[in-house]
Each structure stands twice: as structure tokens, then as C-alpha cells.
Amino acid sequence: MTRRKTSSRPARPQAAATTAPARKSSTAAVLAPLGALAAGFGFAGLALAQSAEPAATAGERNLPEVRVKGSTPRSPGKEAYQATTTTAGKGKQQLRDIPQSVTVVNEKLMDDKNYDTLKSAMHTVTGIAFEAGEGGTIGDLIRIRGFSARGDIFQDGMRDIAQYNRDTFNQDRIEVLRGSASMLYGRGSTGGIINQVSKQPFLLNEHSVEFTAGTDDYYRLTGDFNLKTGEDAALRVNVMKTDAKSFRNGPETDRQGIAPTYRWGIGTADEFSVGFYHLSYDDVPDFGIAWVNGRPVERAAERWYGFESDYQKDSANYGFASWLHRFADGGEIRTTYRDGRYKRDLWASTARFAGTLSSEDAITDSTVITRGNQTRGGKDRHRFLQTDYTGKADWFGVKHELLAGGEYTREDSSTYSYTFPLDGAGRAINPKGNTTWGRPGPSAAAADTRTRAPSNRFTSDTLGLYVQDMVQIAPQWKLIVGLRYDHFSGDYERSNGGPLSRTDKMWSHRFGALYQPDLSSSYYVSYGTSFNASGDLYQYDARTVNTPPEKSRNFEVGAKWDLYDGNLSLRTAVFRTEKYNERNTDAAEAGPNNFLLNAKRHTDGIEFEAAGRPLPELEIFGGVAYMRGNIDKAGQNNARAVGKDSGLTPRWTGNVWATYRLTPKWRVGIGADGMSDRVPASGEAPNAQGIVNRAPGYVKADAMVEYSGGPYTVKLNLLNLTDKIYADGIYRGHTVPGQTRAAQLTLAAKF
């Protein structure tokens, strides 16, 4: 193999050197840079300590004492858009060694674009679409390649399935691994997984504070404090407070978070970390407005018909402890225990039109708007014990890169709903009532007449074991073979109808081949499987409890290149993601006590993506994807959907962002993102009026200008420059508009 050329990027500080008061010496002048070179010589992850005290002899002068210590550096993602490694494939791996599409949205990109939530950060990932809340779910509702990723969000490689809106204040990066991944992560992952990676303490004293103020009363204060507490120990604390209203008069967010992590033994054979994460918010949620004649209502972008009493109060709290052991042969084994508790409580308003409208132009100030109730709540407790091993071996003269691990998970989830008093006809009395188009909200607080219904409780136990081997079968060829076994059992205690339980035992596979003619290019083919158990999302009913898991598979051919001395990464992939035995509810075909696994859908597509510095002053991040989602088979109840586009699978998604450093202190950026038209999930077929709800495509542009003077930075972000009206989240009942034009000014200080 040839070695990668030396990168022309400025080297980041990875070592600290202290020198005793010195007399001038030509020998010392030579040794000093050698010491610094030794400190930064690729062992940044190891805390090495060296000292040089040459013995003095007659006629020689004493050399100054030179102490060199390696340190685990800050994440490189804080300084560049380009990523070359990832943990999305379990363990730390080179992106070029993963035979699937991976996008890494790192801290610098999130900072430059002021991405403060997981959802906002996903706008810069191709193949993504967003579902609006309803259907019994709230929180982040993201689709990858047309398939729901609600159960496929992870935090540091462990499932983060609770329903809440995630913030980015403690995220070092967000990794999106596309395609079936049950061999790595267990149940779910038809379209891919989203792995959030927490910020880690490092061996430097470095702190930063940022304050952002913007239009729509947007205020956000974050702090990132990293304190070296010992030779190999550090404490990092990230805090956040955000208080913002919306471009719509009514919705708002009030959230706060804190995430302290203490890490010791950094870079040594045994490294430990303990930490805690807290996020809570008290928001006024936005449940959008109904479609009109199959299209979003553009004139509703700045109108909201909720109440002052609407709320979404959620919290996420978890603690964790982790032990990383490094073997002398370079292998690593990490064991992590995490115990999380999550709460959610919602009472929102849904706005619908009382009658059928022929078009948006038919709306007048007297058009009646009905206001329904979205009200639900729940609490979860999730406990994970997970061990992952990565290592290398030479067996029978062949090089192996091994990946193995296991997890035990206990997930408890209680959900509850509310009932309202009944009128004389037995109908629930809605305390919110109707209004008219000409009288948008927020309306005065509605009387809370709800009664909480008894809760349903779901408890599941998961045992998963996996092993993968990447074999170097020839100097330029590698084969990957992976296998995982999952034992998933769930017990559902219903408030009505009695308990239900089911156990699924599934095998998942992963195969791939990589051709890597040099260190700047990698070509691959891969095949992986995944499954969705009926209890994936914490519920059974009389039929799903008797229904085996759905199964999916992903075929992919791709290439990854590193150009410009490794400073620019490009990738492309052609794929087919297919769910070939989807559940459906046809009572005419299925038995009375089970669903029928006779539906099928797939998504074909091609993606391109780039990240890095083609020029020293120019940095880019962007990509484009073309997808064709199709309903291949459906039951009698949804037969009209066969041959139609899959829901939330826009044919085109794309984004581009570029920054240019005009001078050492001034930097500007501009970019755009968007997607083509799409239909909502479960709404692919025409309704009774022969109408298919379809949200038009859109492209919106953003810009940035930044001045950095020493430790201080001033940054102005302009969002949605052209004030494009677009539907951001869609559901078959309504759409939620996206952010209109806005400006945000950020003041940052490092010390």
C-alpha cells in the first residue's frame, strides 16, 4: 500500500511542551522541535510522558529539561467540516472502511449554521424528510430513504428511542448511517440510523460561551467548559438555555439542558467516564393546519389557531458510566451502562377547516376553523448494558479487523391518554371549540376538563450478540461478514383487554466487499438486513402480538475518494432499500387475530456528497440524492396505493454550504437546502374525493458572515433569505410550515 500524502491543513495542537529556563544551546535548538514532533507523532490518543536529562560531562553544557506530554485532542470536527472517521459502524472506524453511506454532521457545521436541534441539523443530510407529529407520536419524526427512523435514533451507539425534541448543545457530531443496519444495532433501521455523539472531555483547559439573539425573540445561551483536572483526567460541562418564539404568533420554546462528564485515565490502558444529561422544555407546540384540496395552505404560514394553554412538557434525564480498555495489540473494548428516564406530556390544538374547500383562494375571514385536541403523555425508563470490541488479528497469514459485542436492554414505557366529559348524546365536549380564519390565535386559555385514563405499560428485554470480521484477502481487497442474533421479548399490560406478550428471535446479516487500490479511494458493494418486531415502538394489540417481524434488506454499491491531499472527501452510492413483507390491516385477507405480511415497498436511489477544503480558504459541505420510492404490494384496504410513490420519499433532496475566508479575521458563508415534492406517509393513495395530498418542493437559502478577533467572534446568520414558504413537516391530516426569513446574531468568546 502507498501512504496517504501529508495533509496541507494546519496541524491542530495535540501536545503541550514545557521547558525549564534554558541557556541558549544549538543542541537544544535541535532537540526542541524533535520533542514537539515526538509529541504529535500520531500517538495523540496516548498520554505519554517523556523527560530528557542528559548527563553533563566536562566541556559540555547542561541541556534544558524538556517535558513532552501527549494529550487527547479536541474533536477535529470542531475545526473542519470534513470527517474521516466515524463510530456509526460501532467502534472507531475509517469512513472508507464502511461499505455503506455515512454522513457526519460535525460540531463546526452545526455551529456555523446555528443548528440548535437534531431536526434542524438533519436538513443538511440527503435522503431525509420530516413527518409532522400526530398518530400517537411526538418528538423527532425523521424518515431516511422513506422509512421511519423514529426507533432508530441513538446516543453514543445506544438506542435513544424516547419521544422528545433533541437539542444539539452536547453533541460533538451527528452520524447518519444509511441502509439496513440490524446487524450492528438490532431491531429497526430499515432506512438507516442516526447516531448522536456526545462531547468528550479532553486534556486542555478550554472554555467557550456563546450568546445568540435573533428575530422572533430568539435567545440562546450555551456554555462549553472543559477543565483539565489531572495528568490524565478532565471534566467537561455543557449547558444551554433557549427561549424563543416562532415566526407564527403562538408557538414558542423554553428549554434548558446541562451535561457534565468526567473522564479519567485519558489515553491510558484503562479509561473511565461518568456523566449525566438533562434536557427539559416547556413549549407551545405547533400542530400546523389541514391541507386544502391536497396542498398546504401558504397563507397559514404566519397564522396559528392554538391556545395559550397549549403545551408540550418533556424531559430527558440519563446517567452513564463507561470503561474503555486498550489492549497492547491495539484492540479496544468498551463497556457502558446507561440508565435514562424520560417524561412527556402534551396538550395541543389541531386546526382543520369545517368544510371542504376547492382551493386556498376560497378561504375568507369567515371560514370556520375547528380546533381539536392532541393530548397524550407517558414516561419511559431505559436501561442499557453494552459492550463493543474492536481489534486486529493475523490468523493463518491473513489480516482480520474484528468487531464484536453484545447488549442487554430493559425498556419500560407507560403511556396514558385523556378523556373529556360527555354531552347528553355521549360525545366528548371539546373545551376549545371553533374559530374563524380571520381570528387566529393564540386564544385565551382553554379550561382543562381532561381526565387522565389508566395507562398502558410495555416492558421489553433485549439480548443482542454480534460479530463481524473484515478480512484482508488481498493487498487491495477486503471482505466483510457480520452476523447478529437478537432475542426481543415484550409484555404489554393494557388498561383494557388484558395483557399481551410476544418473543421474537431474529438473525441479521451484513456482507460487503471493498476494493481499495490506494489510501485515497475505496469502492464497495454491500448487502445488509434488518427487521421490525411488532413491539418495536412499545405497543401490541390483539393482531400485532401474533404477527412476526417485518423484514428489510439493503443493496448498495458505492465509492469514496479523498482528494486534494486528503482535504476533500467525496462519496457516491447507488442503492435499493426494500421492505418485502410489510404489515397491513386487511381484515378480508388477514385472520381476525393477526396482520398479514403481504405488503412490499422499496426505494431506489443514487447519492453524491462532498465535504472538505478544495482550497485553503474555501470549505464546503453538501450533497444531492435522487430517490424513487414505490409501493409494490398492498392489501385490499390500500390497493389503490400500489404503484404510487412512497410517503415522505422526495425524489430529490439536496444541500450545499460553502464558507470562504476573506482575510484571517473575516469569513463568509452561503448555501441552500431543499427537496422536491412529496406525499405524506400512509397517504399515498387518493382519498374519497380522488385527491392525493402532496407538498410542493422547495429550496431555501442561508448566509453567514463572521468576524473573529482573538478569542472573540461575532457571527450573523441569515436564514431563509428569500422568505420561502414551504411545508417542513407533513402528515396525512396537516402540514407544519418551515422557518420563514430570520436573522440571528451570535457573540462568542473562548478563554
C-alpha positions in Angstrom: 0.0 0.0 0.0 1.0 3.5 -0.5 0.8 6.0 2.3 -1.5 8.9 2.3 0.1 12.2 1.4 0.7 14.6 4.2 -2.3 16.9 4.7 -1.8 20.5 4.0 -4.3 21.5 6.6 -2.8 23.4 9.5 -2.0 21.0 12.3 -4.1 21.2 15.4 -2.3 21.4 18.8 -2.1 17.9 20.1 0.6 18.3 22.7 1.8 20.6 25.4 5.5 21.1 26.0 7.1 22.9 28.9 10.7 23.9 29.0 12.7 24.8 32.0 14.6 28.1 31.9 17.2 27.4 29.4 20.6 28.7 28.3 21.0 29.1 24.6 22.3 25.9 23.1 22.4 24.8 19.5 21.9 21.2 20.6 18.8 22.2 22.5 17.6 24.1 19.5 17.7 20.8 17.6 16.1 18.7 20.3 13.2 21.1 20.9 11.5 20.6 17.6 12.2 16.9 17.8 10.5 16.7 21.1 7.5 18.6 19.7 7.5 16.2 16.8 7.5 13.2 19.1 4.6 14.6 21.0 2.5 14.9 17.9 3.7 11.8 16.1 0.4 10.0 15.7 0.0 9.0 19.4 -2.3 11.7 20.3 -4.6 9.2 21.9 -2.0 8.1 24.2 -0.8 10.1 27.2 2.9 9.7 27.0 5.3 11.4 29.2 9.0 11.7 28.4 11.8 13.5 30.0 15.3 14.2 28.9 18.1 14.9 31.3 21.4 14.4 29.5 24.3 13.9 31.9 26.7 16.7 32.0 30.3 16.0 31.1 33.4 18.1 31.2 33.3 20.7 28.5 29.6 20.3 27.9 26.8 22.5 29.0 23.6 21.0 30.6 20.7 20.7 28.2 17.5 22.2 29.3 14.9 19.9 30.7 12.2 19.1 28.1 9.0 17.5 29.1 6.6 16.4 26.4 3.1 15.1 27.1 0.6 13.8 24.6 -3.0 14.6 25.0 -6.3 13.5 23.6 -7.1 16.5 21.4 -10.4 18.2 20.9 -12.6 16.7 18.3 -11.3 17.6 14.8 -15.0 18.2 14.0 -14.8 21.5 15.9 -12.4 22.9 13.3 -13.4 21.4 9.9 -16.5 20.1 8.1 -14.7 17.0 6.8 -14.7 13.8 8.8 -12.5 10.8 8.1 -13.6 8.5 10.9 -16.9 7.5 12.4 -18.4 5.4 15.2 -21.6 4.8 13.2 -20.3 1.3 12.4 -19.6 0.5 16.1 -16.0 1.3 17.3 -13.9 3.9 15.7 -13.5 3.2 12.0 -12.3 5.0 8.9 -15.2 6.1 6.7 -13.5 4.4 3.8 -13.8 1.0 5.6 -17.6 1.2 6.0 -19.4 -0.3 3.0 -22.5 1.9 3.4 -23.4 5.6 3.0 -22.4 7.6 6.1 -22.9 11.4 6.6 -21.2 13.1 9.5 -22.6 16.5 10.6 -20.0 17.7 13.0 -19.8 20.5 15.5 -18.3 23.1 13.3 -21.1 22.7 10.7 -23.7 22.9 13.4 -22.1 26.0 14.9 -21.7 27.8 11.5 -25.3 27.2 10.6 -26.7 27.7 14.1 -28.3 24.2 14.2 -29.8 24.0 17.7 -31.9 20.9 17.3 -31.4 17.5 15.8 -34.2 18.2 13.3 -32.5 21.4 12.1 -29.2 19.6 11.6 -30.9 16.9 9.5 -31.7 19.5 6.9 -28.1 19.2 5.7 -28.4 15.4 5.1 -29.6 14.0 1.8 -32.4 11.4 1.7 -34.1 12.9 4.8 -37.7 14.0 5.1 -39.8 15.0 8.2 -43.1 13.9 9.5 -45.4 16.2 11.4 -46.4 15.0 14.8 -49.7 13.1 15.2 -50.7 9.5 15.0 -49.8 8.9 18.7 -46.3 10.1 18.4 -44.4 13.3 19.2 -40.8 14.4 19.2 -38.3 13.9 16.4 -40.1 12.2 13.5 -37.5 11.7 10.7 -37.6 9.5 7.6 -34.4 8.1 6.0 -34.8 7.0 2.4 -38.6 7.0 3.0 -38.6 4.7 6.1 -39.3 5.9 9.6 -36.3 6.4 11.8 -38.4 7.0 14.9 -37.0 4.0 16.7 -33.5 4.3 15.1 -32.1 7.3 16.9 -29.1 6.5 19.0 -26.9 8.3 21.5 -23.3 7.2 21.6 -24.2 3.9 20.0 -27.1 3.1 22.3 -30.8 3.4 21.5 -32.4 6.8 22.2 -36.0 5.9 21.4 -37.9 8.1 23.8 -40.2 10.7 22.2 -38.8 14.2 22.7 -37.3 17.0 20.7 -33.5 16.7 20.8 -31.1 19.6 21.2 -27.5 19.8 19.9 -25.9 21.6 22.8 -23.9 18.5 23.9 -23.4 16.9 20.5 -19.9 16.6 19.1 -21.4 15.3 15.9 -24.4 13.5 14.3 -23.7 10.5 12.2 -26.3 9.1 9.7 -25.6 5.5 8.5 -28.0 4.7 5.7 -29.4 1.3 4.8 -30.3 -1.8 6.9 -28.2 -2.0 10.0 -29.8 -4.5 12.3 -26.5 -6.5 12.3 -24.9 -3.6 14.2 -27.9 -2.1 16.1 -30.6 -4.7 16.3 -34.3 -4.2 15.6 -35.3 -1.4 13.2 -33.0 0.6 10.9 -34.7 -0.2 7.6 -33.7 3.2 6.1 -30.7 3.7 8.4 -29.8 5.0 11.8 -29.0 8.4 13.4 -26.2 8.3 15.9 -25.6 11.3 18.1 -22.1 11.5 19.6 -21.6 13.4 22.9 -18.9 15.9 23.5 -16.0 14.4 25.5 -13.6 15.9 28.0 -10.0 16.5 26.7 -6.7 17.4 28.3 -6.8 21.1 27.9 -8.3 24.0 29.9 -10.6 25.5 27.3 -13.9 27.2 27.7 -16.3 28.9 25.4 -19.6 30.8 25.8 -22.0 31.8 23.1 -25.0 34.0 23.1 -27.4 34.3 20.2 -30.2 36.8 19.7 -32.4 36.9 16.8 -35.7 37.8 15.2 -38.9 36.2 16.6 -37.4 36.8 20.1 -34.8 34.1 19.7 -32.4 33.9 22.6 -29.9 31.1 23.2 -27.0 30.9 25.7 -24.6 28.0 25.6 -21.5 27.3 27.6 -18.8 24.6 27.0 -16.4 24.3 29.8 -13.5 21.9 29.7 -11.2 21.7 32.7 -8.1 19.5 32.9 -8.2 18.2 36.5 -5.1 16.0 36.5 -2.4 14.4 34.4 -5.0 12.2 32.6 -8.3 13.5 33.8 -10.7 16.2 32.7 -14.2 17.5 33.4 -16.4 18.9 30.7 -19.7 20.6 31.3 -22.1 21.8 28.6 -25.0 24.0 29.4 -27.8 25.5 27.4 -30.8 27.8 27.8 -33.0 28.7 24.9 -36.0 30.9 24.9 -37.6 31.7 21.6 -40.9 32.4 19.9 -41.9 31.4 16.5 -42.4 33.2 13.2 -46.0 32.1 13.9 -47.8 34.0 16.6 -48.2 31.5 19.3 -45.8 28.6 19.3 -42.6 29.0 21.4 -39.9 27.1 23.1 -38.4 27.4 26.6 -35.8 24.7 27.1 -32.7 24.2 29.2 -30.0 21.5 29.5 -26.9 20.5 31.3 -24.5 17.7 30.6 -21.4 17.2 32.9 -19.0 14.4 32.0 -15.9 13.4 34.0 -13.3 11.3 32.3 -10.1 9.9 33.7 -7.3 7.6 32.6 -7.5 9.5 29.3 -5.1 7.9 26.8 -4.1 5.2 29.2 -4.8 1.5 29.1 -8.0 1.9 31.2 -10.1 4.9 30.6 -13.3 5.7 32.5 -16.0 8.2 32.2 -19.2 9.0 34.1 -21.7 11.6 33.3 -25.2 12.9 33.4 -27.5 14.5 30.8 -30.6 16.6 31.4 -32.8 18.3 28.9 -36.3 19.7 29.6 -38.6 22.1 27.8 -41.9 23.7 28.2 -43.0 24.5 24.7 -46.2 25.7 23.0 -46.3 23.2 20.2 -47.2 23.7 16.5 -49.5 21.2 15.0 -49.9 23.0 11.7 -53.1 23.3 9.7 -55.1 21.0 7.5 -54.5 20.5 3.7 -56.8 22.3 1.3 -57.5 20.5 -2.0 -54.4 18.4 -1.5 -52.0 21.3 -0.9 -50.5 23.1 2.1 -52.1 26.5 2.9 -49.4 29.0 2.2 -51.4 31.9 3.7 -51.4 29.9 7.0 -47.6 30.2 7.4 -47.9 33.0 9.8 -51.3 32.1 11.3 -51.8 29.7 14.3 -55.1 28.7 15.8 -54.0 27.3 19.2 -54.5 28.4 22.8 -52.3 30.0 25.4 -52.8 26.9 27.4 -51.3 24.5 24.8 -48.1 22.9 26.0 -45.6 20.2 25.4 -43.6 19.5 28.5 -40.9 16.9 28.1 -37.7 15.9 29.8 -34.9 13.5 29.3 -32.5 12.5 32.1 -29.9 9.9 32.0 -26.7 8.9 33.7 -24.0 6.7 32.4 -20.7 5.0 33.3 -18.2 3.8 30.7 -15.0 1.8 30.9 -12.6 1.6 27.9 -9.8 -0.8 28.0 -7.0 -0.6 25.4 -5.1 -3.8 24.7 -1.4 -3.8 23.9 -2.1 -5.1 20.4 -4.2 -2.0 19.6 -7.6 -3.6 20.3 -10.2 -1.8 22.4 -13.2 -3.0 24.4 -15.7 -0.5 25.8 -18.5 -1.3 28.3 -21.2 1.3 29.0 -24.2 1.3 31.3 -26.8 3.9 30.8 -30.0 4.5 32.8 -32.4 7.0 31.4 -35.8 8.4 32.5 -38.0 10.3 30.1 -41.3 12.1 30.5 -43.7 13.7 28.1 -46.9 15.5 28.4 -48.8 17.2 25.5 -52.0 19.1 25.0 -52.0 20.8 21.6 -54.6 22.1 19.2 -55.2 20.8 15.7 -56.7 23.2 13.1 -59.0 21.9 10.5 -61.4 23.5 8.0 -65.1 22.9 8.9 -66.0 22.2 5.3 -64.4 21.1 2.0 -62.7 23.9 0.2 -62.0 23.9 -3.5 -58.7 25.9 -3.1 -56.8 28.2 -0.8 -58.4 31.1 -2.6 -61.8 30.0 -1.3 -60.7 30.9 2.3 -62.3 34.0 3.7 -62.2 35.6 7.1 -65.4 33.9 8.0 -64.2 30.4 7.0 -64.7 28.2 10.1 -61.7 26.6 11.7 -62.3 23.6 14.0 -59.9 23.0 16.8 -59.3 19.5 18.0 -57.2 18.2 20.9 -53.9 16.3 20.7 -53.4 15.2 24.2 -51.2 12.4 25.5 -48.4 11.6 27.8 -46.1 9.0 29.1 -42.9 8.1 30.8 -40.1 5.7 29.9 -37.2 4.1 31.7 -34.5 2.7 29.5 -31.5 0.7 30.8 -28.7 -0.4 28.6 -25.6 -2.5 29.3 -23.5 -2.7 26.2 -20.0 -4.0 25.3 -18.2 -3.4 22.0 -14.9 -4.8 21.0 -12.7 -3.7 18.1 -9.3 -5.3 17.3 -7.0 -6.7 14.7 -5.5 -10.2 14.3 -3.3 -12.2 12.0 -4.8 -15.6 11.6 -3.5 -18.1 9.1 -1.5 -15.4 7.5 -4.5 -13.2 6.8 -5.2 -9.9 8.4 -8.6 -9.6 10.3 -10.3 -6.5 11.7 -12.7 -7.7 14.3 -15.8 -6.2 15.7 -17.9 -8.0 18.3 -20.2 -7.1 21.1 -23.4 -7.6 23.0 -26.1 -5.7 24.7 -28.7 -6.3 27.3 -31.6 -3.8 27.4 -34.6 -3.3 29.6 -37.1 -0.8 28.3 -40.2 0.2 30.3 -42.7 2.5 28.8 -46.0 3.8 30.2 -48.4 5.7 28.0 -51.6 7.4 29.0 -54.3 9.4 27.3 -57.0 11.7 28.4 -60.8 11.7 28.2 -63.2 14.7 28.1 -66.6 15.0 29.7 -69.5 13.7 27.5 -72.6 15.6 26.5 -76.1 14.2 26.5 -75.5 12.3 23.3 -72.4 10.7 24.6 -70.0 12.9 22.6 -66.9 14.3 24.1 -67.2 18.0 24.9 -64.3 19.9 23.3 -63.3 22.8 25.5 -61.6 24.6 22.6 -64.4 25.0 20.2 -64.3 26.6 16.7 -63.0 29.9 15.5 -62.7 31.6 12.1 -59.9 32.2 9.7 -60.0 35.9 10.5 -59.4 35.3 14.2 -56.1 33.5 14.5 -54.7 32.6 17.9 -53.4 32.4 20.4 -56.7 32.3 22.0 -57.2 32.7 25.7 -56.5 29.6 27.8 -59.0 26.8 27.4 -60.4 25.2 30.5 -58.7 21.9 31.3 -61.6 19.5 31.7 -59.5 16.4 30.9 -59.3 13.2 33.0 -56.3 11.0 32.7 -57.1 7.5 31.6 -55.4 4.4 33.1 -52.0 3.8 31.5 -50.8 1.0 29.3 -47.4 -0.3 30.1 -44.9 -2.0 27.9 -41.8 -3.8 29.1 -39.3 -5.4 26.9 -36.0 -7.2 27.3 -33.5 -7.4 24.5 -30.4 -9.6 24.3 -28.2 -9.0 21.3 -24.9 -10.5 20.3 -23.0 -9.7 17.2 -19.6 -10.4 15.5 -18.1 -9.0 12.3 -14.9 -9.8 10.6 -13.3 -7.7 7.8 -10.7 -9.8 6.2 -7.8 -8.5 4.0 -8.0 -11.2 1.4 -5.5 -9.4 -0.9 -3.5 -6.2 -0.7 -6.3 -4.2 -2.1 -9.3 -6.3 -1.3 -11.3 -6.7 1.9 -14.4 -8.8 2.7 -16.8 -8.1 5.5 -19.0 -10.7 7.0 -21.2 -9.9 10.0 -23.9 -11.7 12.0 -26.1 -10.8 14.9 -28.7 -12.6 17.0 -31.4 -10.7 18.8 -33.8 -12.1 21.4 -36.6 -9.5 21.8 -39.4 -10.2 24.2 -42.2 -7.8 25.1 -45.0 -7.7 27.7 -47.9 -5.3 27.2 -50.2 -4.6 30.1 -53.3 -2.9 28.7 -55.7 -0.9 30.7 -58.5 -2.7 28.8 -58.3 -6.1 27.2 -55.8 -7.9 29.3 -52.0 -8.5 28.9 -50.2 -9.5 25.8 -46.8 -10.8 25.2 -44.6 -12.0 22.4 -41.0 -13.1 21.8 -39.1 -12.7 18.6 -35.7 -14.3 17.8 -34.0 -12.9 14.8 -30.7 -13.2 12.9 -29.4 -10.2 11.0 -26.6 -10.3 8.3 -24.1 -8.0 6.7 -21.9 -8.8 3.8 -19.6 -6.5 1.9 -16.5 -6.3 -0.3 -14.2 -3.4 -0.6 -11.6 -2.6 -3.3 -9.1 0.0 -2.1 -6.4 0.5 -4.7 -4.8 3.2 -2.6 -5.4 5.3 0.5 -7.3 7.9 -1.4 -10.1 5.7 -2.9 -12.4 2.9 -1.8 -15.0 1.1 -3.8 -17.6 -1.2 -2.2 -20.6 -3.4 -2.6 -22.7 -4.4 0.4 -25.8 -6.3 1.5 -27.5 -6.0 4.9 -30.7 -7.0 6.5 -32.9 -5.6 9.2 -36.2 -6.4 11.0 -39.0 -4.6 12.7 -40.7 -6.5 15.5 -44.3 -5.7 16.2 -43.3 -4.4 19.7 -40.5 -2.1 18.3 -42.3 1.1 19.4 -43.8 -0.2 22.7 -47.2 -1.5 21.8 -49.1 -4.6 20.8 -52.7 -5.2 20.0 -54.6 -8.4 19.5 -53.3 -8.8 16.0 -49.7 -7.5 16.1 -49.0 -9.7 19.0 -49.5 -12.7 16.7 -47.5 -11.2 13.8 -43.8 -12.0 13.1 -41.4 -9.2 12.4 -41.2 -7.3 9.1 -38.0 -7.8 7.2 -35.9 -5.5 5.1 -32.7 -5.6 3.1 -30.4 -3.1 1.5 -28.2 -3.4 -1.5 -25.6 -0.8 -2.1 -22.7 -0.1 -4.5 -20.6 2.9 -3.7 -17.3 4.8 -3.8 -15.4 7.1 -1.5 -12.5 9.3 -2.5 -10.1 11.7 -0.7 -8.8 14.4 -3.0 -6.5 17.4 -2.6 -4.0 15.6 -0.4 -6.9 14.2 1.6 -8.5 17.6 2.3 -11.7 16.9 0.3 -13.8 13.8 0.7 -16.3 12.7 -2.0 -18.6 9.8 -1.9 -21.4 8.3 -4.1 -23.7 5.3 -3.8 -26.4 3.5 -5.7 -28.8 1.6 -3.5 -32.0 -0.3 -3.2 -33.7 -0.4 0.3 -36.6 -2.8 0.4 -39.1 -3.9 3.0 -40.5 -7.0 1.5 -43.1 -8.2 4.0 -44.7 -5.1 5.4 -47.7 -5.5 7.8 -51.1 -4.5 6.6 -54.5 -4.5 8.3 -56.7 -6.1 5.7 -59.3 -7.9 7.7 -60.5 -9.6 4.5 -57.2 -11.2 3.9 -55.6 -11.5 7.3 -57.0 -13.6 10.0 -59.0 -12.0 12.8 -56.1 -12.4 15.2 -53.1 -11.4 13.1 -51.9 -9.0 10.5 -50.8 -10.1 7.1 -47.2 -9.6 6.0 -48.0 -9.3 2.3 -47.2 -5.7 1.5 -44.0 -4.5 0.0 -42.2 -1.2 -0.8 -38.8 -0.2 -1.9 -36.7 2.9 -2.5 -34.1 3.0 -5.3 -31.6 5.9 -5.3 -28.3 7.4 -6.0 -26.4 9.9 -3.8 -23.4 12.2 -4.0 -21.8 14.0 -1.2 -18.7 16.2 -0.6 -17.0 17.7 2.5 -13.7 19.4 3.0 -11.4 22.1 1.7 -10.7 22.1 -2.1 -8.9 25.4 -1.5 -7.2 26.6 1.7 -9.7 29.4 2.1 -12.8 27.5 0.8 -14.6 24.9 2.8 -17.7 23.1 1.5 -20.3 20.6 2.7 -23.1 19.3 0.5 -24.8 16.5 -1.3 -27.7 15.5 -3.5 -29.8 12.4 -3.6 -32.3 11.1 -6.2 -34.8 8.5 -4.8 -37.7 6.6 -6.3 -39.8 5.2 -3.6 -42.6 2.8 -4.7 -45.4 0.8 -3.2 -45.0 -2.6 -4.7 -47.8 -4.5 -3.0 -50.6 -3.6 -0.6 -53.6 -5.3 0.9 -57.1 -4.8 -0.3 -57.6 -1.9 2.1 -54.9 0.1 0.4 -54.8 -1.5 -3.1 -55.1 2.0 -4.8 -51.6 2.8 -3.4 -49.8 0.1 -5.4 -47.5 1.7 -7.9 -47.6 5.1 -6.2 -44.7 7.0 -4.7 -43.9 6.0 -1.1 -44.8 8.6 1.5 -42.1 11.0 2.6 -39.7 9.9 -0.1 -39.0 13.1 -2.1 -37.3 12.2 -5.4 -34.7 15.0 -4.9 -33.1 16.1 -1.7 -30.0 18.3 -1.6 -28.0 20.8 0.3 -24.8 22.8 -0.2 -23.0 25.1 2.2 -19.7 26.9 1.5 -17.6 29.3 3.5 -14.7 31.4 2.3 -12.1 33.1 4.5 -11.7 36.5 3.0 -9.0 37.5 5.5 -7.6 35.9 8.6 -10.4 37.5 10.5 -13.3 37.6 8.1 -15.3 34.6 6.8 -18.5 34.5 4.8 -20.8 31.6 4.0 -23.7 30.8 1.8 -25.8 27.8 1.0 -29.1 26.2 0.3 -31.1 23.1 1.0 -34.4 21.7 -0.1 -36.3 18.8 -1.5 -38.8 18.0 -4.3 -42.5 17.4 -3.8 -43.6 14.5 -1.5 -46.7 12.9 -0.2 -47.3 12.0 3.5 -46.8 8.6 4.8 -49.9 6.4 4.7 -51.4 8.9 2.4 -50.0 7.7 -1.0 -53.4 6.8 -2.4 -56.2 9.3 -3.4 -58.8 10.0 -0.7 -62.5 9.7 -1.2 -62.5 12.9 -3.3 -59.8 11.5 -5.5 -57.2 13.8 -4.1 -53.6 13.0 -3.1 -52.1 15.3 -0.6 -48.8 16.5 -1.9 -46.4 19.1 -0.5 -44.6 21.1 -3.2 -40.8 21.1 -3.4 -38.8 24.0 -2.1 -35.3 25.4 -2.0 -34.3 27.9 0.8 -31.0 29.7 1.1 -29.0 30.8 4.1 -26.0 33.0 4.6 -23.4 33.9 7.2 -20.7 36.5 7.9 -18.3 36.1 10.7 -15.5 38.2 12.3 -13.0 36.6 14.6 -10.7 38.8 16.7 -8.6 36.8 19.0 -10.8 34.9 21.5 -13.9 36.7 20.4 -16.2 36.0 17.5 -19.2 37.9 16.1 -21.4 36.0 13.6 -24.5 37.0 11.7 -26.7 34.2 10.3 -29.5 35.0 7.8 -31.9 32.1 7.4 -34.3 31.6 4.5 -33.0 34.6 2.6 -35.9 34.6 0.1 -38.6 34.1 2.7 -39.6 30.9 1.0 -42.9 29.5 2.3 -42.7 25.7 2.5 -44.1 22.7 4.3 -41.4 21.4 6.7 -43.3 18.5 8.3 -46.2 16.8 6.8 -48.8 14.3 8.0 -51.8 13.0 6.2 -54.0 15.3 8.2 -52.0 18.5 8.2 -48.8 20.3 7.4 -46.4 22.4 9.5 -44.7 25.3 7.8 -41.0 25.8 8.0 -38.9 28.7 9.3 -39.5 31.9 7.4 -36.8 34.6 6.9 -34.9 35.2 10.1 -31.7 36.7 11.4 -29.5 35.6 14.3 -26.5 37.4 15.8 -24.1 35.4 17.8 -21.4 36.6 20.2 -18.8 34.0 21.2 -15.8 34.1 23.5 -13.2 31.5 24.2 -11.0 31.5 27.2 
